[in-house]
Amino acid sequence: MCAAAWRLRQHLGRRGIFLLIVGMGETFWGVSLITDPPSTRGLELLTNVCALRHWAWLWILAGVVTSASAFLRIGRDRFGFVAALVPPTVWAIAYATAVVTGTYSRGAYIAVWYLTSHVGVILWAATVPEHSVPHLPRPARKGKAT
């Protein structure tokens, strides 16, 4: 089992592992919205369009795309990062709108939480190269001033 896990880890790399973790998290969060829906307070912008169980499919679909992108080559995995960004961005906008309209003052904290711990982390991870090794300084050439 350890050898299989090692091979999977080597195949996925750091970016792939990140995408797999985020994708699985978004998928299971979407499933939880269907099986045990929370309060929709602050999400009126979304629930006025359709029920929360329908919005759950946004999380599930984004999670599946994100998880599948974990197995793609670097450069082609960008669709996974884009898919991962969509649901938390939508939720942050909904909570921020609830604050602005005065329907849910606590929504500001939740919106900032989504924007920092979800959107911000995903944006940062998308910029991290697979292998970031510090560059060694080049030795000075003889006869040239540095």
Stockholm file with secondary structure:
# STOCKHOLM 1.0

chainA/1-146         MCAAAWRLRQHLGRRGIFLLIVGMGETFWGVSLITDPPSTRGLELLTNVCALRHWAWLWILAGVVTSASAFLRIGRDRFGFVAALVPPTVWAIAYATAVVTGTYSRGAYIAVWYLTSHVGVILWAATVPEHSVPHLPRPARKGKAT
#=GR chainA/1-146 SS CHHHHHHHHHHHHHHHHHHHHHHHHHHHHHHHHHHSCCCCTTCHHHHTTSCHHHHHHHHHHHHHHHHHHTTSCTTTTHHHHHHHHHHHHHHHHHHHHHHHHTSCTTHHHHHHHIIIIIIIHHHHHHHSCSSCCCCCCCCCCTTCCC
#=GC SS_cons         CHHHHHHHHHHHHHHHHHHHHHHHHHHHHHHHHHHSCCCCTTCHHHHTTSCHHHHHHHHHHHHHHHHHHTTSCTTTTHHHHHHHHHHHHHHHHHHHHHHHHTSCTTHHHHHHHIIIIIIIHHHHHHHSCSSCCCCCCCCCCTTCCC
//
